[in-house]
Amino acid sequence: MGWNPATGRLDTARVEAVATVVHDSLRQLSFADGRTVTATADHPFWVQNTGWASLAPALTTARYANGPAQLLQPGASCLVFDGPAALTSTRLSKVADLTQCGVLTYTITRLSRGNVFFANGLAVGIEGNKMGGGRPAKVRLAAVEP
């Protein structure tokens, strides 16, 4: 499942390319609804009323976004795909540095359509591609966490 930031609509997309990369510096992001995601500091997440954000916004802007990415901080309300065509949000509650070195990771680098996919339900951008839609779309949420 993909998402179009320009229209705020869900869309189907086929994964066309995946890359494997060895990383020495990963973060574990924990969210209020109990989900967790392991990511690099520059990996972009879609934040409600903000647009793209990451733990390293300067790197994200250089590597991914057309326009500045914002700093992703605890309390940010991230976009979530939560079942049959339902978009909701969950708040980032904690970021932890992981101490493992040389971790083999996999990431999507090309979709058949669009550049946003859902990792553990969270809207994230594909790796290594300048992403459009740096400005937030008006997104209709099925339910928004307080």
SVG drawing of the C-alpha trace seen along z (x, -y; Angstrom):
<svg xmlns="http://www.w3.org/2000/svg" viewBox="-13 -24 43 32">
<polyline fill="none" stroke="black" stroke-width="0.4" points="0.0,0.0 1.3,-3.5 0.1,-7.0 0.2,-10.2 1.1,-13.3 -0.1,-15.6 -3.6,-14.2 -3.7,-12.7 -5.1,-9.4 -4.1,-5.8 -3.0,-3.9 -1.7,-0.5 1.9,-0.3 4.2,2.6 7.7,2.8 10.1,2.6 13.5,2.3 15.0,3.1 18.5,2.3 20.5,3.9 22.7,1.6 25.0,2.2 24.4,-0.4 26.4,-1.1 24.0,-3.7 20.3,-2.8 17.6,-4.2 14.5,-2.5 11.5,-4.7 8.6,-3.7 5.1,-5.0 2.2,-5.6 0.1,-2.8 2.9,-0.2 4.5,0.1 8.2,-0.3 10.3,-0.9 14.1,-0.6 15.5,-3.2 18.5,-5.4 18.5,-9.0 17.8,-10.4 14.9,-8.2 11.8,-10.4 8.4,-9.9 5.3,-11.8 4.1,-14.0 0.6,-15.5 0.5,-19.2 4.2,-19.3 5.2,-17.0 8.4,-15.1 10.5,-14.9 13.4,-12.9 16.0,-12.7 18.6,-14.2 16.6,-16.8 19.6,-18.3 20.6,-14.8 17.0,-14.0 16.6,-17.2 19.8,-16.6 19.1,-12.9 15.3,-12.8 13.0,-15.8 12.1,-18.6 12.1,-21.2 13.3,-21.2 12.5,-18.3 11.7,-19.1 13.1,-17.6 11.2,-14.5 10.8,-14.7 8.8,-12.8 5.3,-14.0 5.1,-14.3 1.9,-12.8 3.0,-10.4 0.6,-9.2 -0.4,-5.5 -2.2,-3.1 -4.5,-1.2 -6.5,1.3 -9.0,1.2 -8.4,-2.3 -8.1,-3.9 -5.5,-6.6 -4.9,-7.5 -2.0,-8.8 0.2,-7.9 2.6,-9.9 6.3,-9.3 7.0,-8.5 10.7,-7.6 13.9,-7.4 16.7,-5.0 20.1,-4.6 20.9,-1.0 24.5,0.1 24.8,2.9 27.3,2.3 27.3,3.7 23.6,4.4 22.3,5.5 19.1,3.6 16.7,3.7 14.9,0.7 12.5,0.0 14.2,-2.1 11.5,-2.2 7.7,-1.7 5.6,-1.3 3.7,-4.4 4.6,-7.1 7.3,-7.3 5.6,-6.7 5.1,-3.3 4.1,-2.0 6.7,-0.4 5.0,1.2 2.0,-0.9 3.9,-4.3 4.1,-6.5 7.8,-6.6 9.6,-7.7 11.6,-5.5 15.3,-5.4 17.6,-7.3 15.0,-9.3 14.2,-13.0 10.6,-12.9 8.0,-15.4 5.3,-16.7 7.4,-18.5 4.4,-20.5 1.7,-18.7 -1.4,-17.5 -4.8,-17.8 -5.3,-14.3 -8.6,-12.9 -8.0,-10.6 -10.3,-7.9 -9.4,-8.6 -6.7,-10.8 -5.1,-9.8 -5.4,-12.5"/>
</svg>
